[in-house]
Amino acid sequence: MACRLARFDVAQRALERSIAIDANSVASYYQLALVYEKKNMDDRALDAWQRFESLNHDDQLKEVAQRHIQYLEAHGS
């Protein structure tokens, strides 16, 4: 909900807590990667996308992650 309300700091804290509880939460890594992107935290976004990709078993979602990874690597700071 915090993401939908553009409360990215709140979302970040909640998602980071979620991952601390379950380090294999695919959904949390996905949302966290998006939040990091919104906050221009490219290094963290890249890490989250890579973790999301490695945990994911869906080829279409892996492609989404790969596109984000390629963009961040090409345009990162």
C-alpha positions, 0 to 999 in steps of 0.5 A: 500500500505504501508503494501505491501511495508513493510513500517510498521510505515507508515501503522501503523499511517494510520491504527490508524488514520482510526480506530480513524475515524471509530472505527468499521473498521473491515478491519483496525483492521485486517491490524493493527493487522498484522502490530503490529505482524510484528513490534513485538508489541504483546500486541497491536496485541492481542488487535487488533485481539480481536477487529477484532474478536468481530466486525467480522461476518464471521466465517472463519475470526473469526477462523483466528483471534482466531489462531492469538490470541492463538499464541500471548497468548502462545508465547507473551512476 
